[in-house]
Amino acid sequence: MRSHNRTIINVSRQTVLANSGAAADTFLKRMAGLLGRDRLNSGEALVIIPCRGIHMLFMKFPIDVIFIDRANTVVGLCPNIRPFQFSPFFPRAHSAIETPAGTIAASQTQMGDSIQIG
């Protein structure tokens, strides 16, 4: 992954979502996303900016997705979304944080939590 080593923390729960986050903030980076990868390693994340919904077409593995608004508040959760599925559309979302499956449960992330991306 094109890592920018961004740390992503759930401030509300005092849990780390990722210690190696990368941003997909251009058209080409958003198009590529995680395609072609066999897995997302523990501690890795991809932050898609802007994003209100994702698809898992042609993906090889499930992921957890956390949707946040412009204030970095959680406005949507998609645990264990599987290949060839679509997430719901979250109109209030500004970004999506794609993490390994199980991250939402392990970090106890909930709607309304505050996320810090550093």
Backbone bond lengths (Angstrom), bond angles and torsions (degrees), N, CA, C in turn:
res aa  C-N    CA-C-N  psi(-1)  N-CA   C-N-CA  omega(-1)  CA-C   N-CA-C  phi
1 M - - - 1.460 - - 1.515 109.02 -
2 R 1.304 115.23 144.82 1.458 120.93 175.25 1.525 107.54 -73.02
3 S 1.305 117.12 91.10 1.459 120.84 -172.20 1.513 111.43 -88.92
4 H 1.298 114.52 137.97 1.451 121.07 172.16 1.520 109.00 -110.12
5 N 1.337 115.89 8.15 1.456 123.01 179.36 1.522 113.05 52.61
6 R 1.311 116.36 39.93 1.455 120.97 175.10 1.518 108.51 -79.81
7 T 1.305 116.23 134.06 1.450 121.54 174.54 1.523 108.18 -92.15
8 I 1.326 115.75 133.98 1.457 121.04 -179.51 1.523 107.32 -119.72
9 I 1.330 115.83 119.91 1.460 121.91 -173.11 1.525 109.94 -123.28
10 N 1.320 115.73 137.90 1.456 121.19 168.72 1.522 105.55 -86.52
11 V 1.320 115.83 100.52 1.469 121.96 -176.08 1.526 110.48 -65.15
12 S 1.324 117.15 -36.80 1.471 121.27 -178.18 1.523 111.99 -63.37
13 R 1.325 117.36 -35.75 1.473 122.32 -176.68 1.525 112.40 -104.31
14 Q 1.340 116.52 -6.65 1.469 121.76 -176.65 1.535 110.85 56.37
15 T 1.336 115.27 46.52 1.462 121.42 178.06 1.520 109.68 -125.77
16 V 1.328 116.41 149.93 1.458 122.24 179.05 1.528 108.72 -92.67
17 L 1.324 115.72 124.27 1.460 121.02 175.62 1.522 110.74 -85.28
18 A 1.332 116.55 -36.93 1.470 121.31 179.79 1.520 109.43 -160.37
19 N 1.322 115.62 147.09 1.460 119.96 174.25 1.525 110.94 -114.53
20 S 1.332 116.01 2.69 1.452 121.49 177.91 1.525 108.30 -141.12
21 G 1.332 115.26 76.31 1.454 120.65 -178.43 1.509 112.03 -99.17
22 A 1.316 116.09 144.79 1.467 122.72 176.04 1.513 108.32 -124.02
23 A 1.324 115.86 153.71 1.464 120.71 -179.93 1.523 110.22 -105.17
24 A 1.323 115.29 135.63 1.458 122.26 170.07 1.521 104.93 -109.43
25 D 1.329 115.96 88.38 1.456 121.18 -171.36 1.524 113.22 -120.12
26 T 1.327 115.94 14.87 1.459 120.94 172.66 1.527 107.63 -125.41
27 F 1.310 116.50 162.99 1.461 120.79 -179.31 1.531 111.15 -55.50
28 L 1.320 117.71 -47.76 1.468 120.84 -177.84 1.526 112.52 -66.20
29 K 1.318 117.13 -40.89 1.470 120.22 178.59 1.529 111.05 -66.32
30 R 1.344 117.52 -38.90 1.466 120.29 176.98 1.519 110.57 -66.22
31 M 1.342 117.50 -40.07 1.466 120.98 179.16 1.532 110.95 -62.59
32 A 1.311 117.27 -42.84 1.464 121.46 -178.64 1.521 111.19 -71.99
33 G 1.334 116.48 -43.90 1.463 120.26 179.71 1.512 112.52 46.45
34 L 1.324 115.73 -127.26 1.467 121.50 179.73 1.528 112.25 -102.26
35 L 1.333 117.37 8.83 1.467 120.03 179.99 1.526 110.70 -58.85
36 G 1.309 115.62 141.15 1.454 121.12 179.80 1.515 113.93 88.38
37 R 1.312 116.57 -9.80 1.472 120.24 178.05 1.516 110.00 -87.29
38 D 1.322 116.50 149.31 1.465 121.73 176.39 1.520 112.01 -91.48
39 R 1.332 116.25 -19.21 1.460 120.50 -179.73 1.528 108.91 -168.38
40 L 1.311 114.56 166.08 1.459 122.91 171.26 1.516 104.93 -113.99
41 N 1.318 116.73 116.84 1.460 120.97 -175.25 1.526 111.73 -70.93
42 S 1.314 115.88 154.84 1.457 121.67 175.98 1.525 108.97 -54.76
43 G 1.328 116.02 133.63 1.454 120.49 179.30 1.516 114.13 89.37
44 E 1.333 118.29 -8.11 1.454 121.75 178.49 1.525 110.24 -94.50
45 A 1.321 115.98 153.36 1.462 121.51 175.09 1.516 108.88 -155.07
46 L 1.319 114.83 153.91 1.458 121.29 172.56 1.519 107.01 -122.95
47 V 1.344 116.20 123.67 1.457 121.65 179.48 1.526 107.43 -100.96
48 I 1.336 115.94 115.66 1.459 121.31 -178.47 1.526 108.46 -97.20
49 I 1.342 115.04 121.28 1.466 121.91 -174.85 1.525 109.08 -130.50
50 P 1.310 120.68 124.07 1.455 128.72 -13.17 1.523 110.20 -79.68
51 C 1.350 116.40 163.35 1.458 120.88 -179.43 1.521 110.22 -165.52
52 R 1.336 115.46 131.72 1.472 121.11 177.09 1.521 111.87 -121.61
53 G 1.325 116.44 -3.12 1.461 121.49 178.78 1.522 108.72 -174.59
54 I 1.320 115.89 153.49 1.468 119.71 -179.33 1.522 110.06 -129.33
55 H 1.323 114.53 164.31 1.461 121.08 170.69 1.518 107.59 -124.03
56 M 1.317 115.20 156.88 1.464 121.40 -179.69 1.530 111.17 -114.58
57 L 1.336 115.91 24.97 1.461 119.70 179.96 1.524 110.20 -61.81
58 F 1.320 115.40 131.21 1.467 124.46 177.17 1.524 114.15 67.55
59 M 1.326 117.42 11.46 1.466 120.77 174.86 1.524 109.12 -77.83
60 K 1.336 116.10 157.75 1.461 121.57 -176.90 1.522 113.66 -109.04
61 F 1.334 117.77 -3.85 1.471 120.23 -173.63 1.518 109.98 -154.52
62 P 1.344 117.23 154.11 1.470 120.44 176.89 1.523 111.34 -77.38
63 I 1.328 115.59 156.37 1.466 121.90 177.58 1.529 108.94 -141.43
64 D 1.325 115.93 165.84 1.459 123.20 167.71 1.526 107.25 -102.04
65 V 1.329 116.64 141.11 1.463 120.38 178.45 1.524 108.82 -127.92
66 I 1.321 114.82 130.91 1.458 122.87 178.28 1.521 107.17 -114.77
67 F 1.324 116.88 119.84 1.459 121.83 178.86 1.514 109.12 -97.30
68 I 1.338 115.74 132.09 1.459 121.21 -179.13 1.527 110.11 -125.32
69 D 1.339 116.17 154.37 1.461 120.78 177.15 1.532 108.94 -90.78
70 R 1.321 116.10 -173.28 1.481 120.42 -177.63 1.530 112.84 -64.32
71 A 1.332 117.26 -22.31 1.462 121.52 178.54 1.534 111.04 -91.15
72 N 1.336 117.24 7.16 1.471 124.25 -178.93 1.525 113.18 64.46
73 T 1.320 115.49 33.32 1.459 122.21 174.47 1.526 108.54 -97.72
74 V 1.326 116.99 136.80 1.466 120.97 -179.33 1.527 109.56 -68.02
75 V 1.354 114.83 122.97 1.467 120.98 179.76 1.531 111.90 -120.19
76 G 1.331 116.84 -0.90 1.456 120.64 178.10 1.522 111.18 -165.84
77 L 1.322 115.90 144.32 1.466 122.25 178.74 1.522 109.79 -132.52
78 C 1.317 116.09 132.84 1.468 122.01 176.17 1.528 108.12 -131.33
79 P 1.335 117.10 85.45 1.464 119.00 178.12 1.523 111.14 -75.14
80 N 1.313 115.44 139.95 1.464 123.24 171.65 1.531 113.26 52.78
81 I 1.324 116.17 47.32 1.458 119.68 175.90 1.530 108.23 -75.59
82 R 1.312 116.33 129.31 1.462 122.59 -169.47 1.529 112.68 -98.65
83 P 1.339 115.74 161.30 1.464 119.45 177.11 1.529 111.87 -51.48
84 F 1.323 114.36 141.34 1.468 125.20 178.06 1.528 113.61 70.05
85 Q 1.338 117.68 15.85 1.460 121.41 172.60 1.533 109.21 -102.35
86 F 1.326 115.07 165.68 1.457 122.42 175.16 1.524 107.91 -119.29
87 S 1.325 116.33 142.37 1.465 119.63 173.82 1.517 108.02 -79.02
88 P 1.332 116.61 162.47 1.470 118.52 167.95 1.536 108.64 -63.43
89 F 1.317 116.10 164.59 1.459 123.06 173.59 1.526 106.90 -91.95
90 F 1.324 116.69 127.79 1.460 122.09 -179.52 1.525 108.62 -111.60
91 P 1.346 118.29 97.43 1.466 121.01 -174.12 1.522 114.47 -60.29
92 R 1.324 118.59 -27.56 1.470 121.27 -179.29 1.525 112.44 -84.94
93 A 1.334 117.70 -9.78 1.465 120.82 -176.72 1.522 111.90 -72.05
94 H 1.309 114.33 148.14 1.463 122.10 172.51 1.525 110.49 -114.84
95 S 1.334 116.92 -31.82 1.460 121.86 -176.60 1.522 110.10 -142.94
96 A 1.333 115.08 159.70 1.460 121.85 174.82 1.525 108.13 -124.55
97 I 1.321 115.32 136.11 1.461 120.90 177.22 1.524 106.74 -109.62
98 E 1.330 116.61 110.94 1.460 122.01 179.14 1.523 108.45 -91.82
99 T 1.332 115.83 124.85 1.459 122.63 -176.39 1.527 109.54 -132.02
100 P 1.326 117.80 166.23 1.470 119.25 175.98 1.529 110.95 -59.50
101 A 1.320 116.41 146.99 1.466 121.03 176.30 1.525 108.90 -55.20
102 G 1.321 116.47 136.38 1.462 122.27 -179.04 1.516 113.95 99.93
103 T 1.326 117.70 -11.21 1.460 121.49 -177.69 1.524 112.19 -66.40
104 I 1.337 117.27 -40.41 1.465 119.87 -179.26 1.528 110.12 -60.60
105 A 1.324 117.12 -47.20 1.469 120.58 -179.91 1.524 111.09 -66.60
106 A 1.334 117.39 -45.53 1.466 121.02 -177.10 1.523 111.91 -63.06
107 S 1.323 117.18 -34.63 1.463 121.01 -178.86 1.527 112.48 -91.65
108 Q 1.332 116.64 -4.02 1.467 123.38 -178.82 1.529 111.96 58.80
109 T 1.332 116.60 29.68 1.461 121.13 -178.86 1.517 110.93 -66.67
110 Q 1.335 115.61 135.20 1.461 122.58 -178.16 1.516 110.32 -134.29
111 M 1.326 115.33 162.97 1.460 121.02 175.44 1.524 109.33 -55.54
112 G 1.337 115.93 138.51 1.459 120.98 178.65 1.516 114.87 89.05
113 D 1.347 117.44 -10.46 1.460 120.11 178.74 1.531 110.33 -64.73
114 S 1.327 115.71 153.56 1.456 122.80 178.18 1.527 109.29 -98.93
115 I 1.338 116.31 129.68 1.459 122.32 -177.21 1.523 108.70 -112.94
116 Q 1.325 115.86 138.54 1.475 121.69 176.59 1.523 108.19 -115.41
117 I 1.323 115.63 127.78 1.466 120.76 176.96 1.523 106.65 -115.30
118 G 1.330 115.74 113.81 1.459 119.34 -175.22 1.488 114.08 -118.26
